[in-house]
């Protein structure tokens, strides 16, 4: 359910009915409040969305009700405690385990007894090919396994992970993923060490360190420097810059008066971008 499109209960019921009709079904096995974040949560908290879903669940139109989160750990914890959710979907991979606080989000859900569905286990494809030095660590240890398989095994090896969603665009990727989950083996201690070492190599090559202290915020050019560094780091790490078009919502922040000005900045990026 795209909560941002719902202004009242009638919108919720109309959209849900359209979805049933378009899918040609009478009920959904799995249904979610889509993309809970700092910009969308107010709609879901307004009191006319979740009660409708609970009604539908009682009537058998929804078997399992869940949500997907792209917000902060604090927001995730608050929303998780609203009701007894059947499961939750979060972005989780070995890079975001620390970089985007995925570990903390996983622990929040686990402590609350909410099963985890993983999205972006390969972060849009980035952990399918890191950098030559990091790739070599994995290939030297297991030359018969793809780089992408390490990311899938990291996510699926966590005890509270129920399902790992993986985007696939070629037959080779499908075959590799099926092979990875056939006779599945979690990462061992040495493989976890190698992944940690690979992440440190990648961070050193691609990221600009920023603690978020905001001491730089009194910029004479009125630039939101920490935000721009975050965008730069995401762009360096993500294989597709188009995924960043609306991630940070700079225009929305400007309209809300949270930024003085949005300015285009030219930066030098590594080759291949």
Buried (B, 14 or more C-beta within 10 A) or exposed (E): BEBBEBEEBEBBBEBBEEEBEEEEEEBBEBBBBBBBBEBBBEBBBBEBBBEBBEEBBEEEBBEBBBBBBBBBBEBBBBBBEEEEBBBBBBBBBBBBBEBBBBBBBBEBBBEBEBBBBBBBBBBBBBBBBBBEEBBEBBEEEEEEBBBBBBBBBBBBBBEBBEBBEBEBEEEEBEEBBEEBEEEEEEBEEEBBEBBEBBBEBBBEBBBEEBEEEEEEEEEEEEBBBBBBBBBBBBBBBBBEEEBEEEEBBBEEBBEEEEBEEBEEEEEEEEEEE
